[in-house]
Amino acid sequence: MKLGAFIVMFLCMVMFLEFVGVPTGASTILGTFGIDINSNNGVVNSMDGENSTFWDWIFGAGAGVLLVISATGAVIIGLFAKSYDTSLIILPLVISVGSLLASTMWTIIKYMDSFGQSWATNIVSLVLVGVAIAFIMSCVDYFAGR
């Protein structure tokens, strides 16, 4: 499976689990964007992007960080595209999704362990470890250039 498909699948899985009430690492990320989800029933309490910390970070501080980041990013991408491997630009996204995946997997395993059924925990752990190994192999395949 391609790396892009893994990233989309994992992000959708994490968001689905967050909305059904399973605690994942996405709640802090969503809180940064101004999305508040009730942890008991998975209902979105509020979506206030303009009063979020992310909005203040992008558009606050005078001229706005967004314009500075855009100009700097265009220059950096231009430099990378000429003489360096362009996959280095995707690396921060892969690392952040991979760390979110690892924390979500650990949360799911602890959640299953709280039911007291060791067989169910073992089955879920086996499936999640297989998915994590496939993600790692996809990353190696992508960055090795095959």
C-alpha positions in Angstrom: 0.0 0.0 0.0 1.3 3.5 -0.8 2.4 5.9 1.9 -0.3 8.5 1.1 -3.0 5.9 1.4 -1.7 4.9 4.8 -1.6 8.5 6.0 -5.2 9.1 4.9 -6.4 5.8 6.4 -4.7 6.5 9.7 -6.1 10.0 10.0 -9.6 8.9 9.2 -9.3 6.0 11.7 -8.1 8.4 14.5 -10.8 10.9 13.8 -13.5 8.2 13.7 -12.3 6.8 17.1 -12.2 10.3 18.5 -15.8 10.9 17.4 -17.1 7.6 18.9 -15.6 8.5 22.2 -12.3 6.5 22.3 -9.7 8.8 23.7 -6.9 9.3 21.2 -4.1 11.9 20.8 -6.2 13.9 18.4 -8.2 15.8 21.0 -5.3 18.2 21.7 -4.8 18.7 18.0 -8.5 19.4 17.5 -8.4 21.7 20.5 -5.7 23.7 18.8 -8.0 24.2 15.8 -10.9 25.3 18.1 -12.9 22.0 17.9 -14.2 20.8 21.2 -15.5 17.2 21.4 -17.4 15.7 24.3 -15.4 12.8 25.5 -18.4 10.9 26.8 -20.5 10.7 23.7 -18.3 12.0 20.9 -20.6 15.0 20.0 -18.9 18.1 18.8 -19.6 20.8 21.4 -18.2 23.8 19.6 -16.2 24.7 16.5 -14.7 28.1 16.9 -11.8 28.5 14.6 -11.4 32.2 14.9 -10.8 32.1 18.7 -8.5 29.2 18.5 -4.8 29.3 19.3 -4.0 28.2 15.7 -5.9 31.2 14.3 -4.0 33.5 16.6 -0.7 31.9 15.7 -1.3 32.3 11.9 -3.0 35.7 11.7 -1.8 37.3 14.9 1.4 39.2 15.7 1.2 42.2 13.3 1.7 41.3 9.7 0.8 37.6 10.2 2.9 34.6 10.3 1.0 33.1 7.4 2.6 35.4 4.9 6.1 34.9 6.3 5.7 31.1 6.3 4.3 31.1 2.8 7.2 33.2 1.4 9.8 31.2 3.3 8.2 27.9 2.3 8.2 28.8 -1.3 11.9 29.6 -1.2 12.7 26.4 0.7 10.7 24.2 -1.6 12.4 25.9 -4.5 15.8 25.1 -3.0 14.9 21.5 -2.2 13.3 20.9 -5.7 16.5 21.9 -7.5 19.2 20.0 -5.7 17.7 17.9 -2.9 15.3 15.0 -2.6 11.7 16.4 -2.5 10.6 13.6 -0.1 12.3 15.5 2.7 9.4 18.0 2.5 6.9 15.2 3.3 9.0 13.8 6.2 7.5 16.1 9.0 4.0 15.0 8.0 5.0 11.3 8.1 6.6 11.7 11.5 3.6 13.6 13.0 1.1 11.0 11.6 3.3 8.2 12.8 3.6 9.6 16.3 -0.2 10.2 16.4 -0.7 6.6 15.2 1.6 5.2 17.9 -0.2 7.1 20.7 -3.6 6.1 19.3 -2.6 2.4 19.1 -1.3 2.5 22.7 -4.6 4.1 23.8 -6.6 1.5 22.0 -4.6 -1.4 23.5 -5.0 0.1 27.1 -8.7 0.7 26.4 -9.2 -3.0 25.4 -7.1 -4.0 28.4 -9.5 -2.2 30.7 -12.3 -4.6 29.8 -10.3 -7.4 31.4 -10.5 -9.8 28.4 -6.9 -10.7 27.6 -7.8 -12.6 24.4 -9.5 -9.5 22.9 -6.5 -7.3 23.9 -4.1 -9.8 22.3 -6.1 -9.9 19.0 -6.4 -6.1 18.8 -2.7 -5.8 19.6 -1.8 -8.3 16.9 -3.8 -6.4 14.3 -2.4 -3.0 15.3 1.2 -4.2 15.3 0.7 -5.7 11.9 -0.7 -2.3 10.6 2.3 -0.5 12.2 4.8 -2.8 10.6 3.1 -2.3 7.2 3.3 1.5 7.8 7.0 1.3 8.6 7.6 -0.8 5.5 5.6 1.7 3.4 7.8 4.5 4.8 11.0 2.6 3.9 9.6 1.9 0.5 8.7 5.5 -0.1 11.9 7.1 1.1 14.2 4.4 -0.4 12.8 5.4 -3.8 11.5 2.1 -5.1 
